[in-house]
Amino acid sequence: MIAIVTDSNSGITQKEAKELGIYVLPMPFMIEDEIYYEEKDLTQDAFYEKMAAGAKISTSQPTPEEVTGLWNRVLAAHESLVYIPMSSGLSGSCQTAQLLAQDYGDRVFVADNRRISVTQQRSVEDALHLAQKGDMSAGQIRDFLEQDGGNSSIYIMLDTLTYLKRGGRITPAAAALGNILRLKPVLQIQGEKLDAFAKARTKAQGKTTMVNAIKNDIAHRFGGSVKDVRLFIAHSHDSAGAEAFREEVKTEFPGCEIVLRSLSLSIGCHLGPGALALACAQKHVP
């Protein structure tokens, strides 16, 4: 039996993992020089409370012992596993896992499918379906995920530039100017890194920008039909805003299911609260 393992950057909770029959490695964060683990001793609410209080927060990689410790527990009950970490373009944890996997022969396969958050979650669901179907090996599932990795898009509208400035992603002067002008930058994740996509003057304009970007992707990358993709709306500590946005998006994509999730804390760490995202991934299984 093939096990599916991911990390908490996927946004999949431990409770959801248990219900699905998969395994999730909690990701560590450094907050004022203390280490916390997502969901073990760091909830979404606690994370954003510390952020609002001005705490120094940074992402961190799990130790090799934490990764292999989980793998060993999983392999005690399974023949092999497919590990789906966050994109190698956003963290070095994927490359570390690939090196560690070399000691496991044909029992551990690390899939670098260049995704994070809701699209990473979709990869986990696809992998689980393929494992349960039973006609592919763990290596073949890994290969499928890596080939499929680019068939996804995430567009994220920021509420503030403050946290990008704290992380050194933009200069203090640019952040100050952007906040004064009340700009709502729209960023994108297309395969690997977090990049600039557009600048909006208002939230309404930013939402329209994201909707039009997804429509363009569907038309030119994903077969031309919304039936060929799964849509997601994600947020950083703004469930009310995300729910309202979902109602707006439903009118643009009638009859399409739109999954609502929280952005993973690894993204929230750099973007801050109030971010809204619209994402899609190629649909392979129900």
KERO-22624 format. One line per field, with one value per residue: residue number from 1; residue in one letter; x negated, y, z negated of N, C-alpha, C in turn. Coordinates in nm, 3 decimals. Example, Ala and Ser with C-alpha at 12.3 -4.5 7.8 and 13.67 -1.06 7.14 Angstrom:
rofi	(1,2)
vodo	(A,S)
n_east	(-1.319,-1.285)
n_north	(-0.569,-0.225)
n_up	(-0.780,-0.708)
ca_east	(-1.230,-1.367)
ca_north	(-0.450,-0.106)
ca_up	(-0.780,-0.714)
c_east	(-1.320,-1.290)
c_north	(-0.330,0.003)
c_up	(-0.780,-0.787)
//
This chain:
rofi	(1,2,3,4,5,6,7,8,9,10,11,12,13,14,15,16,17,18,19,20,21,22,23,24,25,26,27,28,29,30,31,32,33,34,35,36,37,38,39,40,41,42,43,44,45,46,47,48,49,50,51,52,53,54,55,56,57,58,59,60,61,62,63,64,65,66,67,68,69,70,71,72,73,74,75,76,77,78,79,80,81,82,83,84,85,86,87,88,89,90,91,92,93,94,95,96,97,98,99,100,101,102,103,104,105,106,107,108,109,110,111,112,113,114,115,116,117,118,119,120,121,122,123,124,125,126,127,128,129,130,131,132,133,134,135,136,137,138,139,140,141,142,143,144,145,146,147,148,149,150,151,152,153,154,155,156,157,158,159,160,161,162,163,164,165,166,167,168,169,170,171,172,173,174,175,176,177,178,179,180,181,182,183,184,185,186,187,188,189,190,191,192,193,194,195,196,197,198,199,200,201,202,203,204,205,206,207,208,209,210,211,212,213,214,215,216,217,218,219,220,221,222,223,224,225,226,227,228,229,230,231,232,233,234,235,236,237,238,239,240,241,242,243,244,245,246,247,248,249,250,251,252,253,254,255,256,257,258,259,260,261,262,263,264,265,266,267,268,269,270,271,272,273,274,275,276,277,278,279,280,281,282,283,284,285,286)
vodo	(M,I,A,I,V,T,D,S,N,S,G,I,T,Q,K,E,A,K,E,L,G,I,Y,V,L,P,M,P,F,M,I,E,D,E,I,Y,Y,E,E,K,D,L,T,Q,D,A,F,Y,E,K,M,A,A,G,A,K,I,S,T,S,Q,P,T,P,E,E,V,T,G,L,W,N,R,V,L,A,A,H,E,S,L,V,Y,I,P,M,S,S,G,L,S,G,S,C,Q,T,A,Q,L,L,A,Q,D,Y,G,D,R,V,F,V,A,D,N,R,R,I,S,V,T,Q,Q,R,S,V,E,D,A,L,H,L,A,Q,K,G,D,M,S,A,G,Q,I,R,D,F,L,E,Q,D,G,G,N,S,S,I,Y,I,M,L,D,T,L,T,Y,L,K,R,G,G,R,I,T,P,A,A,A,A,L,G,N,I,L,R,L,K,P,V,L,Q,I,Q,G,E,K,L,D,A,F,A,K,A,R,T,K,A,Q,G,K,T,T,M,V,N,A,I,K,N,D,I,A,H,R,F,G,G,S,V,K,D,V,R,L,F,I,A,H,S,H,D,S,A,G,A,E,A,F,R,E,E,V,K,T,E,F,P,G,C,E,I,V,L,R,S,L,S,L,S,I,G,C,H,L,G,P,G,A,L,A,L,A,C,A,Q,K,H,V,P)
n_east	(-0.085,-0.052,-0.148,-0.046,-0.208,-0.245,-0.321,-0.241,-0.224,-0.052,0.194,0.362,0.516,0.434,0.652,0.807,0.625,0.622,0.883,0.873,0.685,0.414,0.084,-0.055,-0.321,-0.402,-0.493,-0.774,-0.805,-0.983,-0.943,-1.013,-1.260,-1.187,-1.081,-0.799,-0.537,-0.328,0.009,-0.045,-0.137,-0.076,0.174,0.384,0.512,0.351,0.109,0.159,0.228,-0.014,-0.158,-0.021,-0.090,-0.342,-0.549,-0.859,-0.871,-0.949,-0.983,-1.078,-1.278,-1.182,-1.364,-1.604,-1.569,-1.305,-1.166,-1.248,-1.173,-0.893,-0.855,-0.958,-0.776,-0.548,-0.627,-0.642,-0.397,-0.334,-0.422,-0.553,-0.600,-0.474,-0.601,-0.495,-0.607,-0.621,-0.677,-0.996,-1.089,-1.023,-1.121,-1.394,-1.338,-1.235,-1.447,-1.613,-1.459,-1.463,-1.730,-1.742,-1.572,-1.723,-1.839,-1.647,-1.599,-1.378,-1.150,-1.068,-0.948,-0.996,-0.805,-0.854,-0.648,-0.613,-0.426,-0.208,-0.009,0.334,0.321,0.122,0.253,0.446,0.286,0.215,0.464,0.506,0.290,0.360,0.594,0.487,0.319,0.504,0.646,0.470,0.322,0.081,-0.264,-0.450,-0.660,-0.569,-0.345,-0.473,-0.610,-0.393,-0.282,-0.489,-0.504,-0.257,-0.268,-0.288,-0.035,0.140,0.251,0.206,0.337,0.287,0.415,0.292,0.354,0.198,-0.134,-0.311,-0.412,-0.556,-0.761,-0.878,-0.981,-1.182,-1.128,-1.049,-1.150,-1.157,-1.079,-0.929,-0.721,-0.607,-0.520,-0.340,-0.148,-0.057,0.062,0.252,0.241,0.326,0.155,0.133,0.020,-0.146,-0.164,-0.316,-0.396,-0.656,-0.801,-0.697,-0.569,-0.542,-0.236,-0.025,0.088,0.336,0.578,0.788,0.972,1.181,1.097,0.870,0.980,1.122,0.906,0.786,0.991,1.015,0.761,0.765,0.969,0.841,0.633,0.780,0.890,0.663,0.479,0.593,0.775,1.006,1.252,1.435,1.507,1.292,1.120,1.040,1.155,1.038,1.072,0.875,0.754,0.590,0.651,0.907,1.187,1.450,1.427,1.330,1.544,1.738,1.613,1.616,1.886,1.906,1.736,1.871,2.069,1.924,1.829,2.048,2.217,1.991,1.802,1.652,1.386,1.322,1.056,0.802,0.507,0.185,-0.028,-0.290,-0.278,-0.121,-0.296,-0.463,-0.288,-0.099,0.207,0.540,0.507,0.628,0.694,0.724,0.744,0.657,0.657,0.565,0.816,0.823,0.933,1.248)
n_north	(-0.121,0.222,0.514,0.854,1.152,1.480,1.829,2.085,2.318,2.278,2.339,2.149,2.017,1.841,1.696,1.676,1.530,1.285,1.202,1.173,0.979,1.027,1.172,1.444,1.664,1.882,2.220,2.417,2.734,3.033,3.242,3.530,3.416,3.172,2.839,2.722,2.495,2.443,2.401,2.218,2.369,2.615,2.793,2.922,3.157,3.228,3.272,3.501,3.682,3.717,3.823,4.065,4.193,4.268,4.086,3.923,3.716,3.423,3.182,2.834,2.543,2.198,1.973,1.725,1.496,1.519,1.494,1.237,1.089,1.095,0.970,0.714,0.617,0.606,0.422,0.193,0.085,0.081,-0.002,0.180,0.538,0.853,1.168,1.496,1.794,2.155,2.385,2.370,2.608,2.790,2.715,2.549,2.305,2.099,2.010,1.915,1.703,1.540,1.461,1.317,1.110,0.944,0.754,0.568,0.398,0.240,0.313,0.565,0.848,1.165,1.431,1.704,1.921,2.188,2.349,2.512,2.560,2.585,2.470,2.284,2.123,2.018,1.856,1.663,1.541,1.436,1.256,1.081,0.968,0.831,0.652,0.497,0.391,0.211,0.126,0.238,0.280,0.406,0.561,0.624,0.777,0.993,1.090,1.165,1.377,1.564,1.620,1.736,1.961,2.233,2.295,2.485,2.780,3.061,3.358,3.642,3.895,4.160,4.309,4.492,4.631,4.609,4.372,4.243,4.421,4.387,4.134,4.181,4.176,4.392,4.740,4.961,5.221,5.181,5.029,5.210,5.411,5.267,5.199,5.452,5.534,5.347,5.114,4.796,4.539,4.270,3.951,3.662,3.304,3.100,2.810,2.823,3.055,3.339,3.609,3.947,4.062,4.246,4.585,4.722,4.978,4.967,4.735,4.619,4.648,4.490,4.237,4.199,4.190,3.946,3.761,3.795,3.709,3.437,3.354,3.394,3.208,2.970,2.977,2.969,2.788,2.570,2.414,2.554,2.535,2.584,2.358,2.196,2.256,2.297,2.533,2.767,2.970,3.148,3.275,3.502,3.503,3.623,3.537,3.623,3.816,3.648,3.473,3.647,3.722,3.477,3.452,3.654,3.553,3.326,3.424,3.484,3.244,3.048,2.770,2.635,2.461,2.612,2.600,2.692,2.805,2.853,3.045,2.895,2.918,2.968,3.126,3.335,3.443,3.609,3.775,3.881,3.959,3.962,3.913,3.805,3.531,3.388,3.087,2.817,2.478,2.217,1.979,1.644,1.427,1.362)
n_up	(0.000,0.081,-0.082,-0.133,-0.192,-0.318,-0.382,-0.627,-0.486,-0.283,-0.383,-0.481,-0.758,-1.065,-1.155,-0.921,-0.770,-0.903,-0.855,-0.578,-0.552,-0.520,-0.578,-0.758,-0.787,-1.042,-0.998,-1.103,-1.275,-1.348,-1.614,-1.767,-1.837,-1.939,-1.877,-1.701,-1.612,-1.340,-1.404,-1.614,-1.836,-1.747,-1.631,-1.364,-1.454,-1.678,-1.551,-1.387,-1.581,-1.717,-1.506,-1.463,-1.692,-1.642,-1.652,-1.576,-1.309,-1.134,-0.869,-0.882,-0.815,-0.855,-1.069,-0.955,-1.111,-1.196,-0.956,-0.858,-1.077,-1.070,-0.823,-0.880,-1.067,-0.909,-0.713,-0.858,-0.842,-0.577,-0.238,-0.074,-0.017,0.100,0.092,0.063,0.061,0.002,0.277,0.436,0.524,0.336,0.093,-0.069,-0.170,-0.015,0.149,-0.053,-0.148,0.080,0.084,-0.156,-0.094,0.063,-0.095,-0.132,0.072,0.294,0.156,0.071,0.231,0.345,0.443,0.635,0.717,0.746,0.607,0.366,0.073,0.154,0.410,0.378,0.197,0.368,0.528,0.342,0.302,0.560,0.571,0.365,0.468,0.691,0.561,0.420,0.629,0.738,0.964,1.024,0.945,0.659,0.754,1.010,0.948,0.828,1.055,1.218,1.066,1.074,1.346,1.378,1.228,1.319,1.401,1.275,1.097,0.885,0.766,0.571,0.372,0.187,-0.131,-0.258,-0.230,-0.429,-0.549,-0.352,-0.338,-0.591,-0.559,-0.385,-0.116,0.036,0.057,-0.232,-0.156,0.078,-0.026,-0.206,-0.029,0.125,-0.069,-0.142,0.094,0.097,0.245,0.387,0.428,0.663,0.652,0.792,0.815,1.017,1.075,0.938,0.787,0.580,0.737,0.869,1.015,1.084,1.019,0.819,0.758,0.587,0.374,0.515,0.777,0.767,0.718,0.957,1.132,1.056,1.114,1.393,1.467,1.401,1.573,1.816,1.794,1.789,2.044,2.211,2.112,1.980,2.127,2.193,2.067,1.768,1.642,1.649,1.447,1.096,0.872,0.628,0.337,0.121,-0.194,-0.423,-0.735,-0.713,-0.695,-0.655,-0.450,-0.251,-0.212,-0.116,0.121,0.252,0.316,0.505,0.703,0.781,0.947,1.171,1.253,1.308,1.164,1.090,0.852,0.572,0.371,0.039,-0.156,-0.411,-0.360,-0.372,-0.661,-0.597,-0.374,-0.470,-0.652,-0.505,-0.373,-0.546,-0.736,-0.589,-0.320,-0.002,0.211,0.536,0.699,0.924,1.038,1.257,1.323,1.247,1.114,0.947)
ca_east	(0.000,-0.128,-0.101,-0.065,-0.257,-0.269,-0.351,-0.129,-0.214,0.063,0.317,0.438,0.501,0.413,0.782,0.841,0.534,0.669,1.006,0.837,0.593,0.281,-0.001,-0.099,-0.434,-0.386,-0.608,-0.818,-0.820,-1.058,-0.875,-1.095,-1.366,-1.132,-1.028,-0.661,-0.498,-0.191,0.116,-0.080,-0.132,-0.058,0.295,0.395,0.545,0.235,0.008,0.189,0.222,-0.155,-0.197,0.037,-0.162,-0.474,-0.651,-0.948,-0.828,-1.013,-0.961,-1.194,-1.267,-1.185,-1.494,-1.606,-1.515,-1.160,-1.118,-1.268,-1.095,-0.757,-0.864,-0.979,-0.649,-0.457,-0.675,-0.619,-0.266,-0.314,-0.535,-0.622,-0.526,-0.500,-0.607,-0.462,-0.636,-0.600,-0.762,-1.139,-1.115,-0.987,-1.190,-1.493,-1.298,-1.213,-1.577,-1.659,-1.384,-1.511,-1.856,-1.712,-1.504,-1.820,-1.871,-1.531,-1.584,-1.254,-1.037,-1.028,-0.956,-0.967,-0.751,-0.868,-0.554,-0.617,-0.301,-0.193,0.124,0.451,0.286,0.050,0.359,0.507,0.191,0.229,0.588,0.482,0.201,0.437,0.683,0.407,0.273,0.618,0.684,0.385,0.257,-0.044,-0.360,-0.480,-0.743,-0.485,-0.264,-0.565,-0.635,-0.270,-0.269,-0.588,-0.463,-0.134,-0.288,-0.265,0.106,0.209,0.224,0.255,0.327,0.309,0.423,0.249,0.422,0.094,-0.270,-0.393,-0.479,-0.659,-0.873,-0.944,-1.055,-1.288,-1.090,-1.048,-1.216,-1.067,-1.023,-0.824,-0.608,-0.543,-0.450,-0.225,-0.046,0.000,0.148,0.352,0.235,0.356,0.079,0.173,-0.095,-0.112,-0.252,-0.302,-0.495,-0.761,-0.820,-0.597,-0.611,-0.445,-0.151,0.042,0.118,0.473,0.602,0.892,0.997,1.269,1.013,0.784,1.061,1.147,0.780,0.767,1.092,0.978,0.640,0.808,1.042,0.741,0.565,0.873,0.906,0.540,0.392,0.664,0.876,1.113,1.377,1.421,1.528,1.163,1.036,1.097,1.130,1.019,1.051,0.803,0.739,0.508,0.723,1.018,1.286,1.568,1.393,1.318,1.678,1.802,1.548,1.664,2.018,1.881,1.673,1.975,2.141,1.834,1.810,2.171,2.223,1.861,1.772,1.537,1.341,1.274,0.955,0.706,0.371,0.092,-0.098,-0.416,-0.248,-0.075,-0.413,-0.520,-0.185,-0.021,0.351,0.624,0.481,0.727,0.637,0.808,0.652,0.716,0.569,0.624,0.893,0.798,1.025,1.356)
ca_north	(0.000,0.347,0.622,0.991,1.238,1.618,1.915,2.174,2.425,2.245,2.386,2.035,2.005,1.705,1.631,1.642,1.424,1.160,1.165,1.134,0.867,1.070,1.218,1.583,1.707,2.022,2.305,2.502,2.879,3.100,3.362,3.588,3.320,3.047,2.758,2.677,2.404,2.469,2.317,2.154,2.474,2.742,2.797,3.039,3.275,3.265,3.323,3.638,3.767,3.750,3.910,4.197,4.254,4.308,3.984,3.884,3.582,3.373,3.040,2.750,2.407,2.090,1.907,1.593,1.397,1.531,1.439,1.092,1.028,1.072,0.867,0.582,0.575,0.572,0.302,0.076,0.029,0.090,-0.046,0.296,0.662,0.969,1.288,1.614,1.915,2.280,2.406,2.394,2.747,2.873,2.668,2.445,2.180,1.995,1.953,1.837,1.578,1.457,1.402,1.218,0.997,0.855,0.646,0.480,0.316,0.257,0.322,0.705,0.926,1.306,1.499,1.850,1.964,2.335,2.405,2.543,2.596,2.516,2.387,2.170,2.038,1.946,1.752,1.556,1.470,1.358,1.145,0.985,0.897,0.740,0.544,0.411,0.323,0.094,0.081,0.311,0.268,0.534,0.638,0.674,0.886,1.108,1.144,1.232,1.503,1.659,1.661,1.814,2.073,2.365,2.313,2.553,2.923,3.131,3.504,3.686,4.039,4.197,4.420,4.587,4.596,4.613,4.246,4.221,4.505,4.323,4.017,4.223,4.151,4.523,4.839,5.038,5.336,5.132,4.988,5.331,5.477,5.184,5.211,5.587,5.535,5.241,5.018,4.657,4.459,4.132,3.866,3.535,3.188,3.022,2.705,2.822,3.166,3.442,3.721,4.054,4.040,4.371,4.677,4.769,5.094,4.933,4.592,4.577,4.636,4.375,4.116,4.187,4.148,3.804,3.688,3.798,3.628,3.297,3.330,3.385,3.080,2.864,2.985,2.945,2.684,2.459,2.350,2.644,2.517,2.585,2.221,2.127,2.301,2.316,2.670,2.786,3.102,3.135,3.404,3.505,3.554,3.709,3.442,3.697,3.872,3.539,3.422,3.747,3.711,3.355,3.481,3.732,3.466,3.234,3.488,3.484,3.104,2.984,2.624,2.578,2.453,2.695,2.556,2.802,2.760,2.951,3.035,2.836,3.018,3.001,3.240,3.443,3.503,3.712,3.864,3.943,3.931,4.036,3.878,3.720,3.463,3.308,2.988,2.706,2.366,2.123,1.875,1.510,1.336,1.437)
ca_up	(0.000,0.092,-0.170,-0.085,-0.299,-0.276,-0.496,-0.662,-0.388,-0.199,-0.446,-0.530,-0.903,-1.115,-1.159,-0.784,-0.727,-0.961,-0.784,-0.443,-0.555,-0.479,-0.688,-0.740,-0.870,-1.086,-0.964,-1.214,-1.260,-1.454,-1.661,-1.874,-1.868,-1.988,-1.769,-1.712,-1.504,-1.294,-1.456,-1.740,-1.937,-1.676,-1.550,-1.276,-1.536,-1.758,-1.458,-1.345,-1.701,-1.738,-1.396,-1.487,-1.804,-1.595,-1.679,-1.467,-1.266,-1.012,-0.841,-0.905,-0.762,-0.955,-1.075,-0.892,-1.204,-1.195,-0.830,-0.853,-1.185,-1.018,-0.718,-0.940,-1.127,-0.800,-0.644,-0.943,-0.807,-0.433,-0.159,-0.019,-0.035,0.185,0.008,0.145,-0.016,0.073,0.394,0.419,0.556,0.221,-0.026,-0.047,-0.237,0.085,0.185,-0.168,-0.148,0.190,0.041,-0.259,-0.031,0.125,-0.189,-0.146,0.192,0.369,0.063,0.053,0.354,0.316,0.562,0.643,0.822,0.753,0.560,0.225,0.027,0.208,0.526,0.320,0.142,0.479,0.566,0.242,0.332,0.681,0.536,0.285,0.561,0.771,0.473,0.391,0.753,0.731,1.088,1.042,0.836,0.593,0.846,1.119,0.892,0.818,1.189,1.261,0.994,1.123,1.481,1.367,1.136,1.378,1.439,1.165,1.082,0.766,0.767,0.433,0.351,0.053,-0.197,-0.299,-0.191,-0.550,-0.583,-0.250,-0.378,-0.705,-0.512,-0.294,0.024,0.101,-0.027,-0.318,-0.084,0.168,-0.109,-0.258,0.081,0.160,-0.172,-0.134,0.213,0.075,0.354,0.355,0.524,0.691,0.676,0.855,0.804,1.140,1.079,0.838,0.694,0.562,0.822,0.892,1.132,1.121,0.910,0.822,0.672,0.490,0.360,0.624,0.897,0.746,0.737,1.101,1.192,1.030,1.189,1.535,1.485,1.400,1.698,1.922,1.777,1.831,2.189,2.288,2.054,1.918,2.209,2.233,1.992,1.623,1.596,1.651,1.335,0.963,0.828,0.484,0.278,-0.004,-0.263,-0.544,-0.853,-0.672,-0.646,-0.609,-0.320,-0.155,-0.183,-0.029,0.252,0.316,0.375,0.627,0.803,0.830,1.058,1.286,1.292,1.262,1.161,1.055,0.708,0.534,0.240,-0.045,-0.250,-0.462,-0.308,-0.467,-0.740,-0.532,-0.286,-0.556,-0.718,-0.417,-0.319,-0.652,-0.734,-0.495,-0.180,0.065,0.326,0.627,0.756,0.997,1.070,1.352,1.259,1.298,1.048,0.884)
c_east	(-0.088,-0.066,-0.130,-0.098,-0.280,-0.312,-0.237,-0.123,-0.098,0.194,0.404,0.411,0.478,0.545,0.825,0.754,0.580,0.794,0.974,0.751,0.456,0.205,-0.053,-0.210,-0.413,-0.512,-0.644,-0.825,-0.902,-0.985,-0.949,-1.193,-1.317,-1.070,-0.886,-0.631,-0.351,-0.097,0.082,-0.074,-0.119,0.064,0.292,0.420,0.423,0.126,0.035,0.198,0.078,-0.205,-0.146,-0.035,-0.304,-0.584,-0.735,-0.919,-0.902,-0.981,-1.092,-1.171,-1.256,-1.323,-1.490,-1.546,-1.362,-1.100,-1.129,-1.192,-0.953,-0.758,-0.874,-0.851,-0.550,-0.498,-0.663,-0.486,-0.239,-0.440,-0.620,-0.539,-0.567,-0.492,-0.591,-0.485,-0.602,-0.704,-0.908,-1.176,-1.088,-1.060,-1.292,-1.454,-1.274,-1.345,-1.633,-1.590,-1.432,-1.642,-1.832,-1.652,-1.601,-1.858,-1.759,-1.507,-1.456,-1.132,-0.986,-1.052,-0.909,-0.924,-0.770,-0.774,-0.525,-0.485,-0.306,-0.047,0.233,0.418,0.202,0.151,0.423,0.415,0.199,0.354,0.573,0.396,0.275,0.529,0.604,0.356,0.385,0.662,0.597,0.314,0.130,-0.133,-0.383,-0.565,-0.664,-0.394,-0.350,-0.586,-0.513,-0.258,-0.368,-0.555,-0.342,-0.153,-0.254,-0.121,0.187,0.169,0.277,0.232,0.369,0.308,0.388,0.334,0.323,-0.041,-0.365,-0.474,-0.578,-0.783,-0.950,-1.028,-1.165,-1.256,-1.078,-1.113,-1.114,-1.003,-0.910,-0.701,-0.532,-0.463,-0.324,-0.113,0.021,0.099,0.259,0.358,0.265,0.281,0.139,0.047,-0.050,-0.213,-0.222,-0.414,-0.596,-0.753,-0.698,-0.644,-0.501,-0.363,-0.086,0.058,0.261,0.488,0.701,0.904,1.083,1.189,0.921,0.858,1.089,1.022,0.759,0.866,1.055,0.854,0.676,0.884,0.944,0.666,0.653,0.882,0.781,0.451,0.466,0.785,0.996,1.243,1.349,1.443,1.397,1.073,1.114,1.059,1.122,1.018,0.984,0.779,0.641,0.585,0.832,1.128,1.410,1.544,1.384,1.454,1.753,1.745,1.596,1.800,2.003,1.827,1.776,2.050,2.058,1.814,1.932,2.165,2.093,1.843,1.647,1.501,1.282,1.178,0.877,0.574,0.281,0.014,-0.232,-0.399,-0.205,-0.188,-0.468,-0.416,-0.105,0.127,0.422,0.599,0.593,0.664,0.745,0.713,0.729,0.611,0.642,0.695,0.865,0.895,1.133,1.312)
c_north	(0.125,0.452,0.757,1.080,1.377,1.698,2.014,2.297,2.402,2.301,2.274,2.018,1.860,1.628,1.587,1.528,1.288,1.110,1.113,1.007,0.901,1.120,1.358,1.616,1.852,2.102,2.396,2.650,2.932,3.229,3.414,3.485,3.193,2.971,2.711,2.586,2.424,2.360,2.246,2.254,2.612,2.733,2.919,3.165,3.322,3.327,3.470,3.734,3.811,3.845,4.053,4.270,4.293,4.209,3.956,3.739,3.544,3.225,2.963,2.614,2.306,2.027,1.775,1.485,1.401,1.470,1.287,1.020,0.999,0.963,0.728,0.529,0.531,0.440,0.176,0.009,0.031,0.046,0.070,0.421,0.763,1.092,1.410,1.740,2.040,2.295,2.431,2.538,2.841,2.834,2.562,2.311,2.067,1.930,1.869,1.702,1.485,1.389,1.292,1.091,0.898,0.737,0.544,0.394,0.346,0.263,0.464,0.781,1.068,1.375,1.649,1.898,2.113,2.400,2.435,2.574,2.518,2.429,2.267,2.071,1.955,1.834,1.633,1.473,1.384,1.236,1.038,0.902,0.794,0.623,0.445,0.331,0.199,0.050,0.160,0.286,0.405,0.622,0.698,0.788,1.011,1.173,1.219,1.369,1.607,1.708,1.755,1.944,2.210,2.393,2.373,2.700,2.970,3.280,3.555,3.838,4.071,4.310,4.529,4.538,4.585,4.487,4.203,4.303,4.440,4.205,4.052,4.203,4.281,4.623,4.909,5.155,5.292,5.091,5.109,5.400,5.397,5.194,5.348,5.593,5.430,5.144,4.877,4.570,4.320,4.056,3.736,3.427,3.101,2.920,2.709,2.940,3.257,3.566,3.827,4.022,4.171,4.458,4.728,4.886,5.062,4.782,4.540,4.557,4.514,4.244,4.092,4.139,3.998,3.719,3.682,3.713,3.480,3.263,3.314,3.252,2.965,2.860,2.938,2.833,2.558,2.410,2.433,2.631,2.516,2.447,2.143,2.165,2.296,2.457,2.677,2.935,3.078,3.273,3.390,3.580,3.654,3.622,3.513,3.756,3.765,3.483,3.518,3.740,3.586,3.376,3.562,3.643,3.368,3.294,3.488,3.343,3.024,2.832,2.557,2.575,2.534,2.661,2.674,2.748,2.879,2.934,2.974,2.947,3.057,3.115,3.359,3.514,3.619,3.815,3.937,3.911,4.010,4.006,3.786,3.658,3.391,3.216,2.885,2.600,2.275,2.011,1.741,1.407,1.419,1.501)
c_up	(0.000,0.001,-0.104,-0.203,-0.242,-0.397,-0.516,-0.574,-0.292,-0.255,-0.498,-0.679,-0.942,-1.120,-1.019,-0.732,-0.779,-0.888,-0.644,-0.440,-0.501,-0.601,-0.656,-0.839,-0.912,-1.055,-1.081,-1.175,-1.377,-1.489,-1.783,-1.929,-1.936,-1.871,-1.800,-1.592,-1.470,-1.340,-1.587,-1.854,-1.874,-1.585,-1.459,-1.358,-1.615,-1.670,-1.425,-1.464,-1.727,-1.628,-1.419,-1.600,-1.766,-1.620,-1.555,-1.431,-1.138,-0.994,-0.864,-0.842,-0.876,-0.956,-1.000,-0.980,-1.208,-1.069,-0.830,-0.964,-1.141,-0.912,-0.779,-1.004,-1.019,-0.735,-0.729,-0.908,-0.657,-0.360,-0.109,-0.045,0.071,0.096,0.097,0.060,0.064,0.183,0.359,0.451,0.440,0.093,0.013,-0.106,-0.138,0.123,0.071,-0.171,-0.037,0.155,-0.062,-0.199,0.032,0.036,-0.201,-0.021,0.267,0.279,0.045,0.184,0.324,0.444,0.550,0.754,0.815,0.713,0.411,0.197,0.100,0.329,0.482,0.261,0.253,0.527,0.470,0.271,0.457,0.650,0.456,0.374,0.642,0.688,0.444,0.512,0.774,0.857,1.120,0.921,0.772,0.683,0.960,1.070,0.877,0.953,1.242,1.196,1.046,1.263,1.478,1.289,1.192,1.414,1.323,1.163,0.948,0.786,0.630,0.427,0.206,-0.001,-0.237,-0.250,-0.311,-0.571,-0.476,-0.283,-0.493,-0.661,-0.414,-0.148,0.104,0.006,-0.116,-0.244,0.008,0.089,-0.160,-0.148,0.119,0.060,-0.169,-0.018,0.204,0.193,0.303,0.456,0.542,0.728,0.741,0.817,0.925,1.144,0.968,0.742,0.685,0.636,0.831,1.017,1.178,0.997,0.927,0.725,0.561,0.480,0.475,0.752,0.886,0.767,0.885,1.173,1.176,1.110,1.337,1.563,1.489,1.527,1.815,1.915,1.825,1.984,2.264,2.233,2.012,1.996,2.245,2.157,1.843,1.565,1.587,1.534,1.204,0.918,0.675,0.452,0.144,-0.065,-0.378,-0.652,-0.817,-0.613,-0.592,-0.470,-0.213,-0.117,-0.091,0.112,0.326,0.382,0.503,0.739,0.861,0.948,1.186,1.341,1.246,1.269,1.121,0.903,0.678,0.390,0.164,-0.150,-0.305,-0.390,-0.414,-0.539,-0.677,-0.432,-0.370,-0.625,-0.637,-0.372,-0.426,-0.641,-0.624,-0.349,-0.129,0.189,0.406,0.701,0.835,1.020,1.166,1.278,1.327,1.241,0.982,0.752)
//
